[in-house]
Amino acid sequence: MDSHGADHAVVVGAGMAGLLAAAVASRHYGRVTVVERDALAGRGDRRGVPQGRQAHDMLARGHQIVEELLPGITAQLEAEGAPRGDAGQNARWIISGGPLPRVRTGLDVVPATRALRESLVRERVGALPGVTLLDRTGVVRPVAGDDGATVTGVVCEAGEGEFTLDADLVVDTAGRGSRTGAWLRELGCSRPEEERRRIDVNYVTCHYRTPEEAFGGDVSINVMATPEVPRGASCQRVEGGRTVLTVYGILGERPPTDPEALLDFTKSLPTRDVHEVIETSTPLSEPVRYSFPANLRRRYERLEEFPRGLLVLGDALCSTNPRYGQGMTVAAQSALVLGEHLERDPRPEPLGFFRDLAARVVDGVWETTVVTDLSYPGVEGERTEQVLWMHHFFLRVLAAAEQDPEVALAVIRACTLVDTFESLAEPHVMAAVERHGGPL
């Protein structure tokens, strides 16, 4: 505990956002309790995470942050059998129908199942001084102080009934099902505006045994859907010598759950890279479906009042199209912002925190996701002059990236959130783009 001398923080939810928030909070609080409704024993998929079996990306910036917070975690993943490679040399990127050239990035990509990655992070966070993981326990409601404007704890429910945890700070990372909006009403505050952007993504995932040579030295193959072919896939080598294939369709495209039909579906992707791997593979599981209806953002930063002692992070605040693989990395970036605010005040002013988090992390991811999704004709939303120009700009950049390693490097750094997407407009990138297609 640092000089602030803060006593107790409660984190609601033991997903990646909650665990990393707890890791940061443990640097500023004597005690941190992570409350999770699921059972946390073992390394299997959690019941409350129906998307857990799908392929999950921890982008390069996320790897950097988790390694900073929990030194040695990358080596632990490798020791468990997760392969490690360079994000440009050993990951195949097919973003607009054609592959990007190989380029050394110096950025790690370490594919692993969500169950393994989350369990290793959970074990490390649970071993931090003062941290307690309280599973099979739900949070019923917050407790307000006498002034009604400060949260001083939470009422929890477990097998033996209800009990109260006093807290100087409560951090809600309970995902899209977060109840903070309802809690605000109970405390006499306004709920945040909710912004939803329908995208209707359908996923199917299957695990395989694949000859290692089938990947040609790569650890992952990322085939992004395009407006012309609204189908994509993530094909990853993971621990245990397995391959995880997740295929998806956008706006009503529904991949099949029959293994043979699934193999045929991979033929219809923008390239045959994934099909060539899967046709040499043996299924180890039944294909499993998951659906993601809409991007969701809760605009806490636009509220005029919010109780002190309560913050919101992760999917509870913003949940975007998972085909971009940004969720866990945004959670890691958000944990760093939380740490900076805790350094200044162990009970941060919430609206200042939400506005800072929006400006530094959430706005860029949300706006890029929404703009990119609007390139699909069936996605509802206003296509302003600026949006149409952005579509033209991204197409030009991606076309140049398929020919120019310098542009490819810039694209990979932006797609892995090491750099912002605004970095693609830097002069050296723009000059390279214009070399391959004339003035923008």
Buried (B, 14 or more C-beta within 10 A) or exposed (E): BEEBEBBBBBBBBBBBBBBBBBBBBBBBBBBBBBBBBBEBEEBEBBEBBEBBBBBBBBBBBBBBBBBEBBEEBBEBBBEBBBBBBBBBBBBBBBBBBBBBBBBEBEBBBBBBBBBBBBBBBBBBBBEBEBBEBBBEBBBBBBBBEEEEBBBBBBBBBBEEEEEEBEBBBBBBBBBBEBBBBEBBEEBEBEBBEEBEBBBBBBBBBBBBEBEEEBBEEBBBBBBBBBBEBBBBBBBBBBBBEBBBBBBBBBBEBBBBBEBEEBBEBBEBBBBEBBBBBBEBBEBBEEBBBBEBEBBBBBBBBEBEEBBBBBBBBBBBBBBBBBBBBBBBBBBBBBBBBBBEBBBEBBBBBBBBBBBBBBEBBBBBBBEBBBBBBBBBEEBEEEBEEEBEEBBEBBBBBBBBBBBBBBBBBBBBBBBBBBBBBEEBBEEEBBEBBEEBEEEE
